[in-house]
């Protein structure tokens, strides 16, 4: 029997001293808020630590807060009746999640959030956040624009998963990773943050198929596979897959 995921601990009564208005200013969603506004938000927010494998919320659970990953790594996933995992988002520090159902009265989370390593999450209660935004109409519109753009990005991701071949998805992922790491450029070594199994789940495939695509790229001289890193040889070829 598959063990049930560990539940998140209860939120701490006070925020860690390290969580400051200046730190929130570096995070998406909060960057355009004033210093005074960020301090107000911190005043009614709560922080909690997650151990590896702990679940913050499950798919279908009522949305009670907006969440911000302050430190660590979290994935949002769904698991089919057959046990196949689809990773919806792979989150790193500074990113928000759980925003899609925020402004729906009976909104529920569309996926499960699980910590991939010890993490620190800031949770901003939904009722308090909405009351705060109603008093700041200009910020309310900026927040709605942010969430709208996020939903459009998720729709594009769903379209890629349904229409693109697995090699195309792998190539796009490697190019995106290369840009995040200062490239792409010939001879660039990509540090892989995911295992092949995790990458397959994120790309809507299985490890064997992703592995075959990577080995095919190696046979074509496009890249060289190493332990937890990839040497890019002909990154331009990835753009034409």
Buried (B, 14 or more C-beta within 10 A) or exposed (E): EEEEBBEBEEBEEEBEEEBBBEBBBEBEBBEEBEEEBBEBBBEEBBBBBBEEEBBBBBBEBEBBBBBBBBBBBBBBBEBEEEEEBBBBBBBEBBBBBBBBBBBEEEBBBBBBBBBBEEBBBBBBBBEBBBEBBEEBEEBBEBBEEBBEEBEEEBEEBEEBBEEBEBBBBBBBBBBEBBEEEEBBEEEBEBEBBBEBBBBBBBBBBBBEBBBEBBEEBBEEEBBEEEEEEBBBBEBEBBEEB
